[in-house]
Each structure stands twice: as structure tokens, then as C-alpha cells.
Amino acid sequence: SRAVGASSRPLLVFGLPGNPVSALVCFSLTVAPALRRMCGRPHPLPRRVPVVSASPLRLDPERPEYHRATLHVTKSGLVATSTGRQISSR
């Protein structure tokens, strides 16, 4: 049985984490590119720009990590400075 007013067309649903920062990152990495692809954009992935870290970062060797930072323009290019502790999943 079908709900009243339901369409036979497929429905695409994206599930995101409950943590606001995690949800924004997951949206940017998965949902936005998928929507861009569905709209026919030839390059749906986020644009990448080269950035140098202002200080060394310890990253988790088991999984990708995305570190919040502020960017500063210098004569030699963009420099990223950490916003501090990154504990959304720890």
C-alpha cells in the first residue's frame, strides 16, 4: 500500500550525524557534491586550494580527519591556524 499523495518516483534521502559540526562536514563532503552532480555540474566535488599549516598537527592514522582552522593570506600563500581542540568524536 502507498501513503496518500505518495509518488511512485524514487526518493533520495541523506542521513547526517547529530553533531552540528560533523553534520556540516558530512554535508559538504557527500550531500553537496551529490546535489551538484544531480544538477549536471561537470565538477561536483569541493574545490581544493593549497594551504600550509601554521603548526604541526597530530592526525589519527586510522581515519581521515578534518581540522577546523582559520586561514590567513600571506605573501607566500594561505596559512591555516588551528581553532583549538577538535573533539567532536572523542
Secondary structure, 3 states (H helix, E strand, C coil): CCCCCCCCCCCCCCCCCCCHHHHHHHHHHHHHHHHHHHCCCCCCCCCCCCEEECCCCCCCCCCCCCCCEEEEEECCEEEEEECCCCCCCC
